[in-house]
Each structure stands twice: as C-alpha cells, then as structure tokens.
Amino acid sequence: MTTGRKAMLQENVFGPKGERLVHVLPIQVSEENEDYCLCITVTRDEEVYITFMKIINKGLKEMYMIQDVWYLEDLTLVDGKDATSDNPHLDLHFQTVYSWEASSTAAKYAFVRSLRKVNKVYLQKDIQFLNFDSDFIQEMNFFGVPEDTLLVIQLC
C-alpha cells in the first residue's frame, strides 16, 4: 500500500471520525477497479479497530467504502496458516473466523507486528498468534528501520 493511499485514507475516512490510521494491509481480491484493505485504527478514546475497506478507483478519484469493523479486543487468535513457507494467507478469529490473503508475505508480517504493537500499547490482551515465524513478528525497531520494512542481516 502506498504511503499516498494511507495518507488519503487518513484524511478522507479516519481523520474526520477522530481516528488515527496505524497500518494498512492490502488484501488480494480479483475484482477490476477495486482494491481492498484491512486498516488498524485508534480512536481518541484509545479504542482499537480493525476495518475492512473497499476502495473503488474512478479515474483520478477513489471512493472508500467501509465493509466491516471489529474491535481489537474481540480478536482472540491470528493464524498465519503456515510458518514454514512463503504464505500471504491469514485468519483473524473474532466470533467468526475471517480468512484473508495479503498482497505479500512481508505485508502480512508487517500487519501482524502492528497488531501486536497496538495490542501491547492499548489493550495488553492475550491474543494468540499461531503459525508465524517468531523472528519476523517481533518488533523491529533496531537500526531505525520502519516497522513495515524487513531487514535481514546474515553474518558469515
């Protein structure tokens, strides 16, 4: 997801509601002229939401449609499906299980790191994270690397 789109979502969708957009995960769906994403937002009252958005491209303009919203406190489990392979799929377990395909495995891991971080800061809830490589879901604040960039250093 481009920084420009994140800024547009903040300005047009979440800012007017008094929410701060923390992270955007592009979702793979095969429909022309439409993009989908999961957004993590925090309200002024420090409630954390996960919002499923549909973005319709109309020339130079975009229309934003909220498809569904969940409280982070209702999330019980995040399943990465397979920690041993390059896999962009994940399940979010609320009262219902929702299956998603991220735009990439790296995007999936960046989203999960953001979920863990906002949970730690705002809720301190015991959310289970299954089938993830633990090395990649830890906070990555070393060397000034942005949270959505993965840096791997191998010393020989």
Phi, psi and omega in degrees: 000129181288154177298325178298317179293320178300317179296320179294319177297318179299312184291318188264334185248305190269322179304311180299337178269001181078025179252151177252123180281120183265317185206149177233125177250112175294135181250138179278119173217136185265071174232133183290146177061015178227137174239154178232152178204158170254131182242138173256124180230157177234132180274172176299330179274009179064031170272143182249129180242151167245122186242131175265118185245146171247131181240119181256124180271122176234088183066237179272354181256154175235141174251138182247129180231123177281123181268323181197155179221137177229149172281139176298327181296342178272353179281126182252330185208141172239119184249118179278000176074315181199114182277350187262358181224166177287102191221113182274005184274145173207154175244136173250123184260106170254222171291334176240153177267128178246128180257137183226155170238113179288167179292337177197166176294320178299319178295321178299313181293323177296320177297315181295320176299320178295318177301313180298319182292312180292327175297316180296318183284316190254331187241321188054041181269151180275085176265132179275138175240109183249150174061044173235148172285113187300333178296333185261352178256001175286155176300140185240062183264013179276154178059020178065027182278128177301153186295338181261015176244131181259126180241123179240123178241125179246121177264129182259000000 
